[in-house]
Amino acid sequence: MTTKKHEVPEELLSGLLANYKKPEDLIGENGLLKQLTKLLVEKALDAELTEH
């Protein structure tokens, strides 16, 4: 299986979505999208601070 440099593997998405059944589970106040966004921003900021 080949993936593009920034492509999220289908298996990872399937695993993340396995326990989410309703739209609000994904995009609600405490949904998966908000959790992932928070983690990604924290990682990016942490990496940025480490670089400088």
C-alpha positions as CSV (number, residue, x, y, z in Angstrom):
1,M,0.0,0.0,0.0
2,T,1.4,3.4,-0.9
3,T,0.4,6.6,0.8
4,K,1.1,10.2,-0.1
5,K,3.3,12.1,2.3
6,H,0.5,13.7,4.3
7,E,-2.3,11.2,3.7
8,V,-3.9,9.6,6.7
9,P,-4.0,5.8,6.4
10,E,-7.5,4.3,6.0
11,E,-6.8,1.9,8.9
12,L,-6.1,4.7,11.2
13,L,-9.3,6.5,10.3
14,S,-11.3,3.3,10.7
15,G,-9.8,2.8,14.1
16,L,-10.5,6.3,15.2
17,L,-14.1,6.2,13.9
18,A,-15.0,2.8,15.3
19,N,-16.7,4.1,18.5
20,Y,-18.3,7.2,17.1
21,K,-21.9,6.7,15.9
22,K,-23.6,10.1,15.9
23,P,-22.5,13.3,14.2
24,E,-22.1,15.1,17.5
25,D,-19.6,12.3,18.5
26,L,-17.4,13.6,15.7
27,I,-18.1,17.4,15.6
28,G,-19.7,18.1,18.9
29,E,-18.3,20.0,21.9
30,N,-16.1,17.1,23.0
31,G,-16.1,15.3,19.6
32,L,-13.3,13.6,17.9
33,L,-12.5,16.5,15.6
34,K,-12.0,18.9,18.6
35,Q,-9.8,16.3,20.4
36,L,-7.7,15.7,17.3
37,T,-7.3,19.4,16.6
38,K,-6.2,20.1,20.1
39,L,-3.6,17.3,20.0
40,L,-2.3,18.3,16.6
41,V,-2.0,22.0,17.6
42,E,-0.2,21.0,20.8
43,K,2.2,18.8,18.9
44,A,2.9,21.5,16.3
45,L,3.5,24.1,18.9
46,D,5.7,21.8,21.0
47,A,7.8,21.0,17.9
48,E,8.0,24.7,17.1
49,L,9.3,25.5,20.6
50,T,11.8,22.7,20.3
51,E,13.2,24.1,17.1
52,H,13.9,27.6,18.5
